[in-house]
Amino acid sequence: MSRFNITDLPLEGVKKVERQLLGDERGFLSRIFCASELATCGWHGPVAQINHTFTAKKGTVRGLHFQHAPFSEMKLVSCLKGHIWDVVVDLRADSPTFLQWYGETLSSEDGSGLLIPEGFAHGFQTLCDDVELLYCHSAAYEPNAEAGINIFEPRLAINWPLPVSECSARDQAFPPLDVEYSGVARK
Ligand SMILES: Cc1cn([C@H]2C[C@H](O)[C@@H](COP(=O)(O)OP(=O)(O)O[C@H]3O[C@H](C)C(=O)[C@H](O)[C@H]3O)O2)c(=O)[nH]c1=O
């Protein structure tokens, strides 16, 4: 029995993954990851790493992060507490939607998450205080392969829904994209 409602989003390979909440008088159980179901979305390897983030302040932006090949990764981002505006940016050099972005609201109430293929930058803005996310990664964290795009990159013009209340110094320091920027290899 499927435990997710998976829907395609406008950028090829990006999916909304709504967890089925199996409720009873005690509360609910929901499945975060399922190899057989997510194989249909292109996730064929093991979960290499699982991260949990807590973000205290409404309006905080984390991102826009990605890892370069051969450490490029799929991510399953699940909102476990609160709600966020989640953003993916298509960096795939051969993609017809190269440098296009898409934003989707994720919340713990509806058990929603986002499946993000390799070749995308990811970031989010919190829409409330005390947000918790769980990330399943298809590749391990490799600091030397990590990179980022500035959240205010003019070539993207992302419409963050709230004034940015917090953003790390590292994220603020990402330089603008070069005019010749041609994207990343998928794997
Ligand atoms: C991503 C990562 C980070 N770290 C260390 C590095 C820093 O010392 C500390 C905080 O890292 P950072 O400021 O990059 O955390 P976020 O800004 O939440 O980054 C994440 O948020 C954006 C939205 C994402 O999509 C990525 O999954 C991830 O980059 O954790 C680790 O030890 N392992 C990891 O996998």
The ligand as a Tripos MOL2 file, in Angstrom:
@<TRIPOS>MOLECULE
LIG
   35    37     1     0     0
SMALL
NO_CHARGES

@<TRIPOS>ATOM
      1 C1         25.0070   20.0770    5.1560 C.3       1 LIG1
      2 C2         25.9030   19.6150    6.2720 C.ar      1 LIG1
      3 C3         26.5290   20.5000    7.1020 C.ar      1 LIG1
      4 N1         27.3460   20.0230    8.0910 N.ar      1 LIG1
      5 C4         27.9710   20.9940    9.0070 C.3       1 LIG1
      6 C5         28.6860   22.1510    8.3490 C.3       1 LIG1
      7 C6         28.4820   23.2700    9.3560 C.3       1 LIG1
      8 O1         29.4960   23.1790   10.3400 O.3       1 LIG1
      9 C7         27.1370   22.9700   10.0010 C.3       1 LIG1
     10 C8         26.0070   23.7900    9.4110 C.3       1 LIG1
     11 O2         26.0920   23.6510    8.0140 O.3       1 LIG1
     12 P1         25.2960   24.6480    7.0950 P.3       1 LIG1
     13 O3         25.3980   26.0520    7.6100 O.co2     1 LIG1
     14 O4         25.7270   24.3820    5.6590 O.co2     1 LIG1
     15 O5         23.7990   24.1470    7.3030 O.3       1 LIG1
     16 P2         22.5520   24.5560    6.3960 P.3       1 LIG1
     17 O6         22.6200   25.9900    6.0130 O.co2     1 LIG1
     18 O7         21.3490   24.0550    7.0830 O.co2     1 LIG1
     19 O8         22.7880   23.7130    5.0710 O.3       1 LIG1
     20 C9         21.7890   22.8030    4.5980 C.3       1 LIG1
     21 O9         20.7250   23.5860    4.1640 O.3       1 LIG1
     22 C10        20.4930   23.6480    2.7670 C.3       1 LIG1
     23 C11        19.1430   24.3120    2.5820 C.3       1 LIG1
     24 C12        20.5810   22.2910    2.1300 C.2       1 LIG1
     25 O10        19.8250   21.9390    1.2260 O.2       1 LIG1
     26 C13        21.6690   21.3980    2.5350 C.3       1 LIG1
     27 O11        21.1610   20.1300    2.8790 O.3       1 LIG1
     28 C14        22.5030   21.9100    3.6240 C.3       1 LIG1
     29 O12        23.5230   22.6110    2.9720 O.3       1 LIG1
     30 O13        26.8990   21.5750    9.7410 O.3       1 LIG1
     31 C15        27.5560   18.6940    8.2990 C.ar      1 LIG1
     32 O14        28.3060   18.2990    9.2110 O.2       1 LIG1
     33 N2         26.9370   17.7900    7.4730 N.ar      1 LIG1
     34 C16        26.1140   18.2010    6.4670 C.ar      1 LIG1
     35 O15        25.5750   17.3440    5.7420 O.2       1 LIG1
@<TRIPOS>BOND
     1     1     2 1
     2     2     3 ar
     3     2    34 ar
     4     3     4 ar
     5     4     5 1
     6     4    31 ar
     7     5     6 1
     8     5    30 1
     9     6     7 1
    10     7     8 1
    11     7     9 1
    12     9    10 1
    13     9    30 1
    14    10    11 1
    15    11    12 1
    16    12    13 2
    17    12    14 1
    18    12    15 1
    19    15    16 1
    20    16    17 2
    21    16    18 1
    22    16    19 1
    23    19    20 1
    24    20    21 1
    25    20    28 1
    26    21    22 1
    27    22    23 1
    28    22    24 1
    29    24    25 2
    30    24    26 1
    31    26    27 1
    32    26    28 1
    33    28    29 1
    34    31    32 2
    35    31    33 ar
    36    33    34 ar
    37    34    35 2
@<TRIPOS>SUBSTRUCTURE
     1 LIG1         1 GROUP 0 **** ****
